[in-house]
Amino acid sequence: MLTLLYKVVRPLLFHLDPEEAHELVMGTLPFARWLAALAPLRPDPALACRVGPLTFAGPVGLAAGLDKDGVGIRTWEALGFGAIEVGTVTGHAQKGNPRPRLFRLKEQRALINRMGFNNEGAIALAANLQRLRDTGHWPKVPVGANLGKSKVIGNDEAVLDYLNSLRALKDRADYFVINVSSPNTPGLRDLQEREPLQRLLEAAVPEAGRTPVFLKLAPDLEDDALAEAVNVAVESGCGGIIATNTTLSRPGETARAEQYGGLSGEPLKPLARQKIRVALQAAAGRVPVIGVGGVSSADDVRELLKMGCAATQLYTALIYEGPGLVARIHRDLLLPGG
Ligand SMILES: Cc1cc2nc3c(=O)[nH]c(=O)nc-3n(C[C@H](O)[C@H](O)[C@H](O)COP(=O)(O)O)c2cc1C
């Protein structure tokens, strides 16, 4: 039903500028929530998976970036996501980079974005999360808050900026993600190096209290650097790894596409798989790894789970396949042989 509906709506949305289409869809979320609530698409309990101390309702979660300010959480739950990651939010509200900053690569089922963490800030997200709690609408699936560095803050003050966000959101999210891997904030990815990373995580983990802190890494790290970052995360008490963010590389047919920004979707898949494997090896079972990058089918999810991932996330495939995708993947996972 949702898939059929999206077959009609998608060509109309794809006629619009990608960010206008995004804004239009986000504006319909309260309405979509009522529709979805008529027949909520909760994953079968057999699909629940442990991710450290958390239980994801199913192995497909919403990746960060789609709902930066946490305005559509009940809709994502109704669409069947096993967990929902909101953000990236920053300590300071910020507008992000000038438009255009989001590009479709239709043939390749990919996106390139250089949004630059446009968001209302950690305090606004905290208010949105608190409202869900106060009204008894907190979802039955874990909600993670993904945190980044404000653009106006230099790397030398980054720790304080992340801590400000953590303090604003403390006890309001089920898990936190320290995002040092988005390509669109100058200098951010330098925080993936051992020393600054250690300083950041050793401050963030205690500040989060009992709430697990995950670290999200870039696929453009060399294998050694990625393994090193995973080790720092484990040593600093992180509860898990999310691999991977978007890539600055332009593999295969994306070579002539928009040069500035992070690539996601189908063409990211081979690189993400390879880096997820490195992350799994480095983690060596000490912390769970959530696999992200080009996930669009039950086969993709099966492959990542077989490799050893505790769960997966997706974003770009939702834009191409529509709101029925997550429930379809979860259903397909239950088919014989799944
Ligand atoms: C438009 C867009 C915005 C994104 N914004 C964020 C973000 O704010 N924080 C983050 O950690 N990842 C962000 N991502 C990365 C995704 O969470 C995910 O790691 C990446 O897109 C790979 O997954 P996919 O191929 O399923 O899209 C963004 C991705 C896209 C396409």
The ligand as an ORCA input file, in Angstrom:
! r2SCAN-3c Opt
* xyz 0 1
  C      21.196     14.203      3.267
  C      21.989     13.449      4.282
  C      22.283     14.049      5.503
  C      23.024     13.358      6.455
  N      23.265     13.943      7.657
  C      23.931     13.259      8.610
  C      24.130     13.821      9.888
  O      23.664     14.927     10.177
  N      24.838     13.097     10.795
  C      25.336     11.847     10.518
  O      25.956     11.227     11.393
  N      25.143     11.280      9.313
  C      24.453     11.950      8.364
  N      24.246     11.376      7.146
  C      24.850     10.050      6.868
  C      23.881      8.906      7.105
  O      23.477      8.831      8.453
  C      24.529      7.561      6.696
  O      25.638      7.321      7.536
  C      25.011      7.567      5.250
  O      24.120      8.273      4.423
  C      25.137      6.140      4.689
  O      23.903      5.456      4.737
  P      22.910      5.354      3.451
  O      23.749      4.887      2.292
  O      21.873      4.352      3.867
  O      22.346      6.694      3.237
  C      23.504     12.031      6.177
  C      23.193     11.451      4.945
  C      22.442     12.128      4.010
  C      22.112     11.446      2.702
*
